[in-house]
Amino acid sequence: MAAVTEGGTGTASAAEAPGLLSRARTAIRRNPTIFIGGSILLTLIVLAVIAPWITGDPLKLNPAQRLKPPSERWWFGTDQYGRDVYSRTIYGARVSLVVGLAVAAFASVIGLTLGLLCGYFRKVDAIVMRIMDGIMSIPSILLAIALITLTRPGLGIVLVAIVIPEVPRIVRLTRSVVLSIRSQPYIESAISGGTRGPKLLVKHILPNTMAPLIVQATYVCASAMLVEAGLSFLGAGVPPEIPSWGNIISQGRTFFQIAPWSILIPGAFLTLTVLAVNMLGDGLRDRLDPRLSRRM
């Protein structure tokens, strides 16, 4: 009797495996952009985390090996100081990913809170939205440069300088969603039933703002990576001793004609990362939007 049970269990497990694989293939076929973008982004995150174990010291100088082309020893070549471009590029992923993810998280939390208040309380809306309009009238990279020049350069200052210009986008999106939700019958029914104030915001309005917020957060993440790279390229981002794709490209631009790999390789990593985040955002938009999901 035990043997029959064990055999039955083995048969069931074998039958479940193809079923899981079939569901996985179906999910990938229905959402290829989510799978591709998510896979690339996950791979880059893993490389950034294990960088100390798969690369050397990104700051080590080796003048005797300066401007060496990619080879079996130097996978991505060396720069004008003999530093390993491979190590610097992998470590640079840490800065870009931390900046992108942190800016997306902080801007989403701040923007979501202000957007909910603006959409629900008219008096708050009149004040906060005028401030948001003022911030949006200033180009984001110029505002970031202005904030950084007033303080000492550092990763924390870069995060603050990029978060501030990104908050108004989240606020305007959340506010528009809240205004459209307030006119829905189920909100009016909840208000007539006595549900008001914070409870109405948290229980009925907040859950319906999450889908567009998640999609917008991916675009904020990609934008933050590009802004950080631009600031580092201009020398207004993270300090030069911290490898960043922006300052790697900046330091290698003088030797582009004789050592193009010092610019093209970190630039390709930056492009691939931003592309992966945008693909993930497009896939999530198609998946979370009920109209697009039904059409697909």
N, C-alpha and C positions, 0 to 999 in steps of 0.2 A: 504493500500500500504506500509506503514511504517512497519506493522507487518510482511509482506512478506519479506521485506528487512532485518529486524532483524533476522527472521528465517533463511533466506539464509546465513546471516553472521555467525550465530551460527553453521549451517551445515558445512560451509566452514572451520571454525576454528576447528571443530571436525574432519574434514577430513584431515586437515593439521597435527594434532598431531600424528596420526599413521604414516603419511608419514615421519615426522621428526624422530620418533622412529625407523622406518625401516631403514632410511639412517644412523642413529647413530649405529644401530646393524651391518649394512653392513660395516661401517668404522671400527668398532672394530674388526669384523671378518677378514677383510683384513689386519689390522695393529694391531695385538694383543700385540706385544712387545711395540709399542708406547703407547698403552692404559695402559698396566700394569705398565711399567716403569714410565710413566708420572703421573699416579695416585699415586704410592708410593712416588715419589719425591714431588708431590704437597702436599700430606698429611704431609710429614716431614717438608716442608716449613711452612705450616700452624701451626704445633705444635711448631716450633721454634719461629714464630712470636707471638703466644699467650702464650708463656712460662710463663711470669709473672702472668698470670691469672689462669693457671692450675697447677702450681707447687709452692713450697715454696722457701725459700732462699737457693740456692745451697752451700753457704759458711757457713751456720749456724752450729756451733759445738754443739754436744750433747753427751759428753763422756759416759753418763749413758746408751745410746742406741747404743753403738758401736758394729759393726759386727752382727747386727740383720738380720736374713734371710727374704726373701720376705714374706709379710703378708698383712692383710687387712689394717693395718696402714702404713706400709712401703712397697709399691708396688714392688719396686726393691731391697729392703733391705737397709742396711746402711754400710758405710765403716769403716775404723779403727778409724776415728775421730767422728763417729756418724752422719756424714752428709748423707742426703737423696740421694741415688744413682739415684732415679727416677728424682729428680730435676736436679741433675748434668748431667744426660744423656740428658735430654731435652734441657738444656742450652748448652750442648756440641754440639748439632746439629747446633746451631747458628754459632759457629766457623767454623765447617767443611763446611757448606753450603756457608757461606760468602767467605771463602778461595777458595772453588771450583769454584763458580760462578765468583768471582772477577779475579782469575787467568785466567780462560777461556776467560773472556772479554778482559782483558789487553793483554794477549798473542796473542789473535786473531787480535786485532787492530794493534799491533806492527808488528806481523808476516805477516799480510796481506799487510801492507804498504811496508815493506821491500821486501816481495816476489814479489809484483807487479813491484817494481823498478828493482829488480834483473832479473826478467824474460823479461823485456822490454829494459833495458839499459845494454849493455854488460860490460861497464867499471865499473858500480856500482856492477854488478854481481861478477866480479873478486875480488873485495875488500870484499864485505859483506859476500860472501859465505865462504871465508877463515876464517873470524871471527866466523861464525856459526859452521864451522867444528871444530875450536878450542874449542868452548863451548861444543859441543857434545862429545868431547873426554874426558871430565871430568864427572864422575858419578854425576847425578843431586843432590842426597842427600848429597854428599861430598861437592859440590859447595855451596849448601844451608847452610850447617853447617859452612863452612869457612866464608861466608858472615855474618852469624848471630854472630859468635864469635868475629868479628871485631867491632860490634856495640852492643848496648843494646837490649836485647830480647824484642819483641813486635809484635803485629799483623801486623803492617805496614812493618816491616823488614821481617817477614815471607812471606808476599805476594811478596815482591821484590825478595827474595831469591828463591822462587818457580817459579816466572814468567820468570826469566832469562834463566833457563835451558829448559823451555817449548817453548820459542820463536823459536829456530831453527827448531823444528818440523813443525810449521806453515809456516815458511819461505820456507823450502824445498818443502812442499806440494804446496803452492801457486805458487812458481817458476815453478815447473813441470807442473802445470795446465796452466800457462801463456805461457810457451814454446810450449805446444801442441796446444793452441788456436791460437797462432800467425800464424800458418801454415794453418789455415782454410780459405776457399775461401771467406767467408763474411768479414774476417779481411783484406784480400788483396784487396777486393772490396772497403772497407771503406778507406784504405790507398790511393788507386788510385783516390778516390773521394775527397781527400784533408784532410781527418780526420787523425790527427796525435797527438802525445804527450799526455798530460793529458786528452784531450777530448776522445781520442781513448781508453785510460785505463779505464776511468770512465764509458763511454757509452757502450762500446762493450766487454771489457775484464772483468771488475769487476763483472758484473752480473753473468757471467759463472763460477766464482770462489766461489760463495756463498754456493752452495750445498755441495761440499766437505769440505768447511771450517766449516760449521755448524756441520757436522758429526764429524770432527776432534776436534772441541771445546768440544763436550761431553766427548770424551776420555781424553782430557786435564783436564777437570773438575774432572773426576774420579781419574786420576793420582795425581792431586793436593791434593785431600782429603787424599789419602794414604800417600803422602809425608809429609803433615802437621801432620798426626797422628804419623808417624815415628819420625819426629823431636820432637814433644811434648813428645813422649815416651822416647826419649833419653835425654830430658831436654833442648833441644836447640830450642824449638818452642815457643809457647805463654807462658807467665808467669804462674806459678802454681795457682795464684789466679783467673785466668780465666778458667772456666771449659771447657775442651776439651776432646774428646774421647781418644786421645792419652795419655794425662797426667792422666786421670782417670784410664786407664789400667795400666799405669806405677806405680801409687801410690798403686794400689791394688794387684800388682803381688806378693808382699811379703806374702800376706795373702790368696793366691789363694787356698791352700788346705783346709782352714777353712771357707773361704768366696768367693767361686768361682763366685758368682753372680756379684761381683764388677768388674770383668773382662769380663765375658761372655756376660752380657747384653749390655754394651757400645760397645763391639766388634761385637755383633750381629747387632746393629744399624749401625755401620760403614760398615759392610758387606752388609747389606740391601740397604744402600744408594748408595754405589758404584755399586752394582748389578743393581739398578734401573736406574742409569745414563747410564751404559753400555747397558742395554736393550733399553733405549730411543735412544742411538746412533745407535745401530744395526737396529732398526725400521726405523729411519730417513734415514740411508744408503740404505735400501731396497726400501724406498719410493721415495727418491730423485734421485736414479740411474735409468735412463731410461731403461737400459737393464734388470735390476732386476725387475723393476716395470712391464714391459711388460710380462716377464716370469711369474710373480705372477698372 
